[in-house]
Amino acid sequence: MTVDEKTTKLRSAHDGNVFYFCSAACKASFDKDPHRFGHAK
């Protein structure tokens, strides 16, 4: 899915990175446990 970083209000910062989300539910899942999601290597 593509999210427009310029228009979305759904974003979270983690480990010095900003993550953008398509829905409040996706953001809530990430905020609850951000380490569950893949990190760049």
N, C-alpha and C positions, 0 to 999 in steps of 0.2 A: 504494500500500500504506500502511496505517496502522500505526504502531508506537507502543506505549504507552510514553511517556517515563518514566513512574514505575516500570515494571517491567523494562525492558530493561537489560541490563548491557553492551550493545554500543553504545558511544558514542565519539566522537572530537571533539576541539576543533580548530578551524582558523579563523584570522583573527578570533578573538574570538567565534566562534559554536560551539555544541555541535550535533553531528549525531548522530542516533539511527538504528540499523540493525536490520533484520529477521534478518540472518544474519551469521555470522563471515566468510563469503565476500564479502558486500557491504562490510563494514567494511574488510577487507583491501584490496579494490580501491580504496576511497576513500583509505585511509592511504597506499597506494603512490603515488598521484598525485591529490591533492585538487583541483588546478586543472583536471583533465579534466572535472569535474562542474560543472554550472551554478552560478553565483553570482547572488544577488539584485542587481538593478540599482537 
